[in-house]
Amino acid sequence: MLRWSGARISEMLALTPAAIDIESGVASIETLKRRKRGIIGQVPLPPKVLQELNRVFKLRIAHRDPQLATLWLWRWSRTTAWRYVKAVMASAGITGTPAMPKGLRHGFGVNAFESNVPPHLVQRWLGHASLRTTSIYGDVIGAEERAFAARLWTNN
């Protein structure tokens, strides 16, 4: 979910079945970094991710039960979730700075720009108040910069 939504780990841990709309294909994620509570962003998710979430968490069943619909999907602490992400990254051979939850968020933002997603959508999906903050994900170097250049070359 971190990879497909660009959410922060604390935002992901706060997800409930009610926050995932399988029919419209979005997760409603509360932005937890802003000073004001209750700012919700809707992030589209791939159909396969939605199907897997439904399979694992029985979302359609939970949606029909008001009590189940408001329970957190993951009942882990932030530290435990962080450890799980680090273990998965290590098993995938990902090391260094990218091998943490924030690396997944960064990868989501950069990939969105590489995929020609309009900046205002990336801003909304990442829950940024300012487009200036979002522009950080477009400021890339190395392989990511070359990918932008390659896209430019194929479009001309």
Secondary structure, 3 states (H helix, E strand, C coil): CHHHHCCCHHHHHCCCHHHEECCCCEEEEECCCCCCCCCEEEEECCHHHHHHHHHHHCHHHHHCCHHHHCCCCCCCCHHHHHHHHHHHHHHCCCCCCCCCHHHHHHHHHHHHHHCCCCHHHHHHHHCCCCHHHHHHHHCCCCHHHHHHHHHHHHCC
